[in-house]
């Protein structure tokens, strides 16, 4: 019975550790600096570049997190940012 309990705890610990690693990998993919190619379009009336649209699509799962960040919210939630997202075909999230 003790062997089963020890094995169960070991397997459970491994699952928890692997789950935490996956969370860190997902968080690491969210990097607001990846959207630097969108700055000219957000701060002016110029259209977004193909690179901007590509990066915006990559970062779409991160947008809610950016909206919750007080340092990023004003940029991500701006009318121009929403216009860039729309031009790139990225649906703006409702968080």
Steps between C-alpha positions, in 0.01 A plus 500: 500500500788738581660433160179597324469820705862599431458427130176699490661801670797480261276490193281780634808714570628440148165604351500822705858582400427438131186713523698789646759470224225526238364816664845660487538408134162655420585816695839525332326518162323819609737785440367850433830589331397261222248767402760772450445483124144626567608819679510716183145394407369548854658841551411640157248445228731281290377149416649205688784314334473130411749433782277688745195295397694175526628585847157618610349166395775318692438710811118485487479252793700752705283807440279452808812482714629819341164668566527408868849648526470866608820585312372359170124554520504858371678390182323171438157648568548814288274569202799476263603161643146372446511638144831322436357174635194538278714577193709189572186287538563437868186501713546723802441296816227562754670413826 
